[in-house]
Amino acid sequence: MTTTIRFLGMAGYEIISDKHRILIDPFLSGSPHAPIHHEELERPDVILITHAAYDHYGDAAAIAARTGAPIVCGNDVKLMLMDEGIPSTQIHPTIWGIVVEVGGVIVRPVESHHWSHARLKDGQYISGVPMGYIVEPEPGVRIYHCGDTAIFGDMKLISQLYDPTIGLMGCANSQDLLARANFAGRLLTGEMSPREAALASEFLGLKIAVASHYLDLSNPTERGEVEQFLAAVPEFDTTGKRQAFYMEVGETIAVEGESVRRGIKV
């Protein structure tokens, strides 16, 4: 069996196996480097949203409205979706530890050290609990999507309990999106620095560590962060077998057991 993983930019992925089509954090229409329009995506079995940030929530509501696909998310994201007209019966709110089966896909939410907050149309501010997810698109292929998180020691517990094989590891930041922010000072790292993401890959016991959370590898800062991650993964690897990959936005990789075949841009 083969599982394919298509990178949509930032933390957006389409995961396809013989049995499942899973969409995670589909940020496309607001992205300056989107490889496709969200209307080009086929109906997923389930949409997973890690938290309320615009570059993760993305086009979830529009895709759900068009396809009728069910959504798994935190309760704050549920309120955002309902604010955009998605019926509550199409949404399954959850939190760390509450495993659900939606659209035939078993979804395991896991801890994330981050924040999740947004503003509804009536001006009300809401906040909730961010999540990572583990999904198993085929037997033996367990994909961990970290959402946005800082490194934390209990990633070792996630490894012990759930044994993820592939990690989509946030190690960079889009410079285009940072330029939109109106913050005092400047951001020096993402939620995990490249070295922290590499060490997190060791904590998680990954077989395959994939760089994530960027948009434009022609930007020297983003490329540099990804290259630092790729270089640091073997430094922390106590198994001597961990593979480290990056993907161009729009690229697909095919996973067959523990082997990875690079795809082509869509």
KAHU-V456125 format. One record per residue. N is the residue number from 1. SS is DSSP state (H for helix, E for strand, - for the rest). Layout:
N_SS + N_SS
This chain:
1_- + 2_- + 3_E + 4_E + 5_E + 6_E + 7_E + 8_E + 9_E + 10_E + 11_- + 12_E + 13_E + 14_E + 15_E + 16_E + 17_- + 18_- + 19_- + 20_- + 21_E + 22_E + 23_E + 24_E + 25_- + 26_- + 27_- + 28_- + 29_- + 30_- + 31_- + 32_- + 33_- + 34_- + 35_- + 36_- + 37_- + 38_H + 39_H + 40_H + 41_- + 42_- + 43_- + 44_- + 45_- + 46_E + 47_E + 48_E + 49_- + 50_- + 51_- + 52_- + 53_- + 54_H + 55_H + 56_H + 57_H + 58_- + 59_- + 60_H + 61_H + 62_H + 63_H + 64_H + 65_H + 66_H + 67_H + 68_- + 69_- + 70_E + 71_E + 72_E + 73_E + 74_- + 75_H + 76_H + 77_H + 78_H + 79_H + 80_H + 81_H + 82_H + 83_H + 84_- + 85_- + 86_- + 87_- + 88_H + 89_H + 90_H + 91_E + 92_E + 93_E + 94_- + 95_- + 96_- + 97_- + 98_- + 99_- + 100_E + 101_E + 102_E + 103_- + 104_- + 105_E + 106_E + 107_E + 108_E + 109_E + 110_E + 111_- + 112_- + 113_- + 114_- + 115_- + 116_- + 117_E + 118_E + 119_E + 120_- + 121_- + 122_- + 123_- + 124_- + 125_E + 126_E + 127_E + 128_- + 129_- + 130_- + 131_- + 132_E + 133_E + 134_E + 135_E + 136_E + 137_E + 138_E + 139_- + 140_- + 141_E + 142_E + 143_E + 144_E + 145_E + 146_- + 147_- + 148_- + 149_- + 150_- + 151_- + 152_- + 153_- + 154_- + 155_H + 156_H + 157_H + 158_H + 159_H + 160_H + 161_H + 162_H + 163_- + 164_- + 165_- + 166_E + 167_E + 168_E + 169_E + 170_E + 171_- + 172_- + 173_- + 174_- + 175_H + 176_H + 177_H + 178_H + 179_- + 180_- + 181_- + 182_- + 183_- + 184_- + 185_- + 186_- + 187_- + 188_- + 189_- + 190_- + 191_- + 192_- + 193_- + 194_H + 195_H + 196_H + 197_H + 198_H + 199_H + 200_H + 201_H + 202_H + 203_H + 204_H + 205_- + 206_- + 207_- + 208_E + 209_E + 210_E + 211_E + 212_E + 213_- + 214_E + 215_- + 216_- + 217_- + 218_- + 219_- + 220_H + 221_H + 222_H + 223_H + 224_H + 225_H + 226_H + 227_H + 228_H + 229_H + 230_H + 231_H + 232_H + 233_H + 234_H + 235_H + 236_H + 237_- + 238_- + 239_- + 240_- + 241_- + 242_- + 243_E + 244_E + 245_E + 246_- + 247_- + 248_- + 249_- + 250_- + 251_E + 252_E + 253_E + 254_E + 255_E + 256_E + 257_- + 258_- + 259_E + 260_E + 261_E + 262_E + 263_E + 264_E + 265_E + 266_-
